[in-house]
């Protein structure tokens, strides 16, 4: 199927975006089976990266908003700020 779509001019990023959106939308599965793991964060970050590569930074930041909460120390992990997925608190 992916080959057929690629032959019709659909970019691979479109496949990644759709697959990642399906995974991110499965909140009940992520919360139940993957609680306490990095998988939900990884899925959100990967989808945000795809969106940013497509020039859709606003959409990427909106997606990351629930993830961009400071930890118990009140700080965001520097890697999220450096990659542009989260903005530091003012």
VEXSESE-579375 format. One line per 10 residues: number of its first residue (from 1); for each residue x, y, z of N, C-alpha, C, O. Coordinates in Angstrom, 2 decimals, decimal comma, always signed. Each point is the difference from the previous one (the first is absolute). Example, Ala and Ser with C-alpha at 12.3 -4.5 7.8 and 13.67 -1.06 7.14 Angstrom:
<sites>
1> +13,19 -5,69 +7,80 -0,89 +1,19 +0,00 +0,90 +1,20 +0,00 +1,04 -0,02 +0,66 | -1,39 +1,07 -1,38 +0,82 +1,19 +0,06 -0,77 +1,09 +0,73 +0,51 +1,11 +0,17
</sites>
This chain:
<sites>
1> +0,83 -1,19 +0,00 -0,83 +1,19 +0,00 +0,88 +1,25 +0,00 -0,26 +0,94 -0,75 | +1,31 -0,93 +1,60 +0,87 +1,17 +0,06 +0,67 +0,23 -1,35 +0,17 +1,15 -0,41 | +0,20 -2,22 -0,28 +0,64 +0,14 -1,31 -0,96 +0,64 -1,00 +0,38 +0,88 -0,77 | -1,62 -1,34 +0,79 -1,02 +0,55 -0,89 -0,21 +1,49 +0,27 -0,07 +0,80 -0,93 | -0,02 -0,44 +2,21 -0,18 +1,41 +0,35 +1,22 +0,82 -0,39 -0,13 +1,13 -0,48 | +1,32 -1,68 +0,68 +1,23 +0,71 -0,38 +0,04 +0,24 -1,50 +0,42 +1,07 -0,45 | -0,86 -2,05 -0,32 -0,03 +0,15 -1,46 -0,97 +1,10 -0,42 +0,15 +0,58 -1,08 | -1,14 -0,30 +1,91 -0,98 +1,04 -0,31 +0,41 +1,35 +0,56 -0,77 +0,96 -0,06 | +1,99 -0,87 +0,62 +0,53 +1,28 +0,43 -0,13 +0,32 +1,47 +0,29 +1,13 +0,41 | -0,70 -2,09 +0,40 -0,09 +0,25 +1,43 +1,37 -0,21 +0,63 +0,66 -1,00 -0,26
11> -0,24 +1,95 +1,09 +1,32 -0,05 +0,64 +0,00 -0,96 +1,18 -1,04 -0,20 +0,64 | +2,21 -0,41 -0,33 +0,10 -0,91 +1,15 -0,40 +0,66 +1,31 -0,52 -0,67 +0,89 | +0,76 +1,99 -0,75 -0,38 +0,68 +1,23 -1,50 -0,08 +0,26 -0,45 +0,00 +1,14 | -0,32 -0,08 -2,23 -1,45 -0,11 +0,16 -0,37 -1,33 +0,65 -0,94 -0,07 +0,78 | +1,70 -0,98 -1,11 -0,26 -1,31 +0,62 +0,35 +0,07 +1,48 -0,75 -0,47 +0,85 | +1,91 +1,06 -0,57 +0,45 +0,11 +1,39 -1,02 +0,80 +0,81 -0,36 -0,39 +1,11 | -0,08 +1,50 -1,66 -0,96 +0,83 +0,73 -1,27 -0,77 +0,31 -0,48 +0,03 +1,13 | -0,07 -0,71 -2,11 -1,26 -0,72 +0,23 +0,17 -1,13 +1,01 -0,85 -0,20 +0,86 | +1,95 -0,53 -0,96 +0,24 -1,11 +0,93 +0,22 +0,53 +1,42 -0,51 -0,57 +0,96 | +1,27 +1,65 -0,83 +0,25 +0,57 +1,32 -1,27 +0,59 +0,60 -0,23 -0,10 +1,21
21> -0,60 +0,72 -2,03 -1,27 +0,55 +0,50 -0,89 -1,11 +0,55 -0,66 +0,18 +1,02 | +0,64 -1,31 -1,70 -0,79 -1,15 +0,49 +0,53 -0,44 +1,36 -0,77 -0,25 +0,92 | +2,09 +0,14 -0,80 +0,61 -0,46 +1,25 -0,26 +0,98 +1,14 -0,36 -0,40 +1,11 | +0,53 +1,71 -1,38 -0,20 +1,02 +1,03 -1,46 +0,04 +0,43 -0,29 +0,29 +1,16 | -0,62 -0,57 -2,06 -1,43 +0,05 +0,31 -0,45 -1,14 +0,91 -1,09 +0,06 +0,57 | +1,90 -1,09 -0,42 -0,36 -1,15 +0,83 +0,35 +0,27 +1,47 +0,74 -0,77 +0,61 | -1,26 +1,85 -0,07 +0,35 +0,44 +1,35 -0,27 -1,08 +1,05 +0,81 -0,20 +0,90 | -1,94 -0,47 -1,01 -0,33 -1,02 +1,01 +1,01 -1,15 -0,01 +0,32 -0,54 +1,05 | +0,16 +0,17 -2,21 +1,01 -1,06 -0,10 +1,33 +0,49 +0,55 +0,67 -0,70 +0,76 | -0,28 +1,92 -1,14 +1,26 +0,56 +0,50 -0,01 +0,14 +1,51 +0,99 -0,32 +0,66
31> -2,12 +0,79 -0,10 -0,09 +0,19 +1,45 -0,06 -1,33 +0,75 +0,56 -0,11 +1,09 | -1,21 -0,88 -1,66 -0,17 -1,27 +0,70 +1,22 -0,91 -0,13 +0,53 -0,50 +1,00 | -0,08 +0,29 -2,22 +1,08 -0,96 -0,23 +1,40 +0,61 +0,05 +0,97 -0,71 +0,21 | -0,87 +2,01 -0,41 +1,33 +0,63 -0,10 +0,20 +1,10 +1,03 +0,88 +0,84 -0,16 | -1,69 -0,84 +1,23 +0,17 +0,98 +1,07 +1,39 -0,15 +0,60 +0,47 -1,11 +0,24 | +0,18 +2,23 -0,01 +1,33 -0,03 +0,59 +1,12 -0,28 -0,97 +1,16 -0,12 +0,41 | -1,49 +0,00 -1,69 +1,04 -0,21 -1,02 +0,16 +1,28 -0,82 -0,78 +0,94 +0,13 | +1,78 -0,94 -0,95 +0,26 +1,17 -0,86 -0,78 -0,05 -1,30 +0,06 +0,95 -0,78 | -0,78 -2,03 +0,52 -0,67 -0,15 -1,30 -0,94 +1,16 -0,34 +0,09 +0,53 -1,11 | -0,98 -0,11 +2,01 -0,88 +1,12 -0,38 +0,79 +1,26 -0,37 -0,35 +0,69 -0,96
41> +1,39 -0,39 +1,69 +0,84 +1,15 -0,29 +0,68 -0,16 -1,36 +0,03 +0,94 -0,79 | +0,51 -2,10 +0,54 +0,69 -0,25 -1,27 -0,96 +0,17 -1,17 +0,36 +0,62 -1,00 | -1,55 -1,15 +1,11 -0,98 +0,13 -1,09 -0,35 +1,46 -0,26 -0,05 +0,44 -1,15 | -0,19 +0,32 +2,23 -0,31 +1,42 -0,15 +1,17 +0,75 -0,62 -0,19 +0,83 -0,89 | +1,40 -1,11 +1,37 +1,17 +0,69 -0,54 +0,24 -0,33 -1,47 +0,34 +0,89 -0,78 | -0,53 -2,14 +0,41 +0,21 -0,39 -1,40 -1,03 +0,68 -0,90 +0,34 +0,50 -1,08 | -1,59 -0,48 +1,51 -1,03 +0,67 -0,81 +0,29 +1,50 -0,07 -0,15 +0,60 -1,07 | +0,57 +0,00 +2,17 +0,36 +1,42 -0,02 +1,14 +0,25 -0,97 +0,01 +1,01 -0,70 | +0,97 -1,91 +0,66 +1,13 +0,15 -0,90 -0,48 -0,04 -1,46 +0,44 +0,81 -0,82 | -1,32 -1,74 +0,49 -0,54 -0,10 -1,36 -0,72 +1,29 -0,36 +0,19 +0,54 -1,10
51> -1,01 -0,04 +2,01 -0,74 +1,24 -0,27 +0,95 +1,18 -0,18 -0,22 +0,83 -0,88 | +1,25 -0,76 +1,69 +0,96 +1,10 -0,12 +0,76 -0,07 -1,33 +0,28 +1,03 -0,60 | +0,04 -2,23 +0,16 +0,67 -0,16 -1,29 -0,90 +0,44 -1,15 +0,48 +0,37 -1,07 | -1,78 -0,41 +1,29 -0,95 +0,43 -1,01 -0,31 +1,50 +0,12 -0,84 +0,53 -0,73 | +1,51 +0,14 +1,67 -0,24 +1,42 +0,20 -1,24 +0,30 +0,82 -0,52 +1,12 -0,05 | +0,05 -2,09 +0,79 -1,22 +0,15 +0,78 +0,35 +0,12 +1,49 -0,47 -0,78 +0,83 | +1,31 +1,77 -0,51 +0,51 +0,17 +1,36 -1,10 +0,27 +1,02 +0,05 -0,53 +1,11 | -1,02 +1,34 -1,47 -1,10 +0,29 +0,93 -0,75 -1,26 +0,39 -0,32 -0,20 +1,17 | +0,04 -0,63 -2,15 -0,70 -1,25 +0,26 +0,86 -0,93 +0,86 -0,52 -0,70 +0,88 | +1,82 +0,70 -1,13 +0,92 -0,84 +0,79 +0,03 +0,46 +1,45 -0,03 -0,83 +0,91
61> +0,07 +2,13 -0,69 +0,03 +0,51 +1,37 -1,32 -0,27 +0,73 +0,00 -0,31 +1,19 | -1,11 +0,42 -1,91 -1,30 -0,31 +0,60 -0,05 -1,46 +0,41 -0,49 -0,33 +1,09 | +0,99 -0,55 -1,93 +0,05 -1,43 +0,30 +0,84 -0,26 +1,25 -0,35 -0,85 +0,82 | +1,46 +1,58 -0,68 +0,92 -0,23 +1,11 -0,42 +0,70 +1,29 +0,58 -0,26 +1,06 | -1,57 +1,13 -1,11 -0,39 +0,77 +1,17 -0,23 -0,86 +1,24 +0,52 +0,34 +1,07 | -1,27 -1,45 -1,16 -0,19 -0,82 +1,21 +1,30 -0,63 +0,50 +0,13 -0,31 +1,19 | +0,82 +0,11 -2,07 +1,27 -0,63 +0,35 +0,97 +1,04 +0,56 +0,90 -0,34 +0,76 | -1,08 +1,60 -1,12 +0,93 +1,07 +0,38 -0,36 +0,58 +1,37 -0,14 +1,22 +0,15 | +0,00 -2,07 +0,81 -0,27 +0,44 +1,37 +1,28 -0,17 +0,80 +0,68 -1,03 -0,12 | -0,34 +2,01 +0,94 +1,20 -0,15 +0,81 -0,09 -1,19 +0,94 -1,09 -0,39 +0,44
71> +2,24 -0,18 -0,15 +0,07 -1,12 +0,94 -0,12 +0,48 +1,43 -0,29 +1,17 +0,25 | +0,52 -2,08 +0,68 -0,11 +0,34 +1,42 +0,96 +1,12 +0,39 -0,26 +0,75 +0,94 | +1,37 -0,64 -1,66 +0,98 +1,06 +0,29 -0,38 +1,33 -0,64 +0,71 +0,99 +0,16 | -1,84 -0,96 -0,88 -0,46 +1,22 -0,66 +0,68 +0,29 -1,32 -0,21 +1,06 -0,59 | +1,01 -1,99 +0,11 +0,76 +0,20 -1,23 -0,46 -0,97 -1,09 -0,46 -1,10 +0,28 | +0,60 +1,56 -1,52 -0,20 -0,87 -1,16 +1,32 -0,67 -0,33 +1,05 +0,60 +0,19 | -1,09 -1,83 -0,70 +1,25 -0,60 -0,45 +0,61 +0,84 -1,13 -0,70 +0,35 -0,95 | +1,99 -0,03 +1,05 +0,65 +0,84 -1,02 -0,16 -0,54 -1,42 -0,07 +0,78 -0,95 | +0,03 -2,10 +0,79 -0,09 -0,57 -1,35 -1,30 +0,42 -0,69 -0,01 +0,18 -1,22 | -1,07 -0,03 +1,96 -1,26 +0,42 -0,62 +0,05 +1,46 -0,42 -0,60 +0,38 -1,00
81> +1,30 +0,42 +1,76 +0,13 +1,42 -0,35 +0,94 +0,15 -1,19 -0,29 +0,75 -0,93 | +1,42 -1,47 +0,97 +1,00 +0,11 -1,07 -0,57 -0,41 -1,35 +0,34 +0,59 -1,02 | -1,20 -1,59 +1,00 -0,58 -0,46 -1,25 -1,15 +0,87 -0,46 -0,55 -0,23 -1,08 | +0,16 +1,22 +1,88 -1,05 +0,93 -0,39 -1,40 -0,53 +0,22 -0,97 +0,60 -0,45 | +0,85 -1,72 +1,14 -1,33 -0,58 +0,21 -0,72 +0,65 +1,18 -1,23 +0,03 +0,04 | +2,00 +0,49 +0,92 -0,58 +0,67 +1,16 +0,69 +1,34 +0,19 +1,16 +0,18 -0,35 | -1,89 +0,75 +0,90 +0,57 +1,30 +0,31 +0,17 +0,10 +1,51 -0,87 -0,43 +0,76 | +1,98 +0,99 -0,31 +0,19 +0,16 +1,43 -1,02 +0,99 +0,58 -0,43 +0,93 -0,69 | +0,08 -1,14 +1,93 -0,95 +0,92 +0,65 +0,66 +1,36 +0,17 +1,20 +0,09 +0,24 | -1,99 +0,98 -0,37 +0,57 +1,36 +0,14 +0,40 +0,29 +1,43 +0,49 +1,09 +0,29
</sites>
